[in-house]
Structure formats: structure tokens, C-alpha cells
Amino acid sequence: MNGDATLTTKGQTTIPKVIRDTLAMKPGDRLTFTLMPGGTVVMRVKNKRVMELAGTLRKKGRKPVPIEQLSR
């Protein structure tokens, strides 16, 4: 999937709609850019909330731990 964008004189750009829609991006989402060797840039969208991740690491046969009881 490709999308072209132009950098403005203020260093801003618009992420193409097809990319925004595919990644379910919405206003206020945070982005992280990582420069890889060779000049490739990886962009990650930080739009997952902690409560949306609840249960994703569930281990079969193990009792769930409430988020309030997790250690930092």
C-alpha cells in the first residue's frame, strides 16, 4: 500500500487517507518514527489504550490479574 505526501515549509505533512483509514487513525493519536539503517523510516501509531489490551497476554489456565494489581 502506497500513499504520497508533501512536506510543507513548516515541516508538516498529511498522512494519506488510505493509510489513516487502514490504521484506524483518528485526531489525537500519537505517532512514533524510527530511523532504520539504510534510511528506512518506520512509523508506528500509538492509538491503543491500556484497557483495550486487557486479556491479550492471557495464559490458558491462569487466573487473570486486575490491572490495579499489576506491578510497575
C-alpha positions in Angstrom: 0.0 0.0 0.0 1.4 3.3 -1.0 0.5 6.9 -0.5 2.3 10.1 -1.4 2.6 13.2 0.8 4.4 16.5 0.5 6.4 18.2 3.2 5.4 21.8 3.9 7.8 24.7 4.6 6.8 24.2 8.3 7.9 20.6 8.3 4.3 19.3 8.3 2.6 16.7 6.1 -0.7 14.9 5.8 -0.9 11.2 6.1 -2.8 9.8 3.1 -6.4 8.9 3.8 -5.9 5.2 2.7 -3.2 4.9 5.3 -5.2 6.7 8.0 -8.2 4.5 7.4 -6.3 1.2 7.3 -4.6 2.0 10.6 -7.8 3.3 12.1 -6.1 6.6 12.9 -8.0 9.5 14.4 -7.2 13.0 15.6 -5.1 13.0 18.7 -3.3 9.6 18.0 0.4 9.7 18.8 3.0 8.6 16.2 6.5 7.3 16.7 9.1 7.5 13.9 12.1 5.2 14.0 15.0 5.7 11.6 16.4 2.3 10.5 19.8 1.6 8.9 19.7 2.4 5.2 17.3 5.3 5.6 14.0 3.4 6.0 11.6 5.1 8.4 9.2 3.1 10.4 6.1 4.9 11.7 4.0 3.4 14.5 0.6 4.6 15.6 0.1 4.7 19.3 -3.7 4.5 19.3 -4.3 1.6 21.6 -5.4 2.3 25.1 -4.3 0.1 28.1 -7.8 -1.1 28.7 -8.1 -2.3 25.0 -5.1 -4.5 25.6 -6.6 -6.3 28.6 -6.5 -10.0 28.2 -4.2 -10.1 25.2 -1.5 -11.8 27.3 -3.9 -14.2 28.9 -2.3 -17.6 29.6 -4.6 -20.6 29.5 -5.3 -22.0 33.0 -4.0 -18.9 34.7 -6.3 -16.6 36.7 -6.5 -13.0 35.3 -4.9 -10.3 37.3 -6.8 -7.0 37.6 -4.9 -4.1 36.2 -4.9 -2.3 39.5 -2.8 -5.2 40.9 -0.1 -5.2 38.3 3.3 -4.0 39.5 5.1 -1.2 37.7 
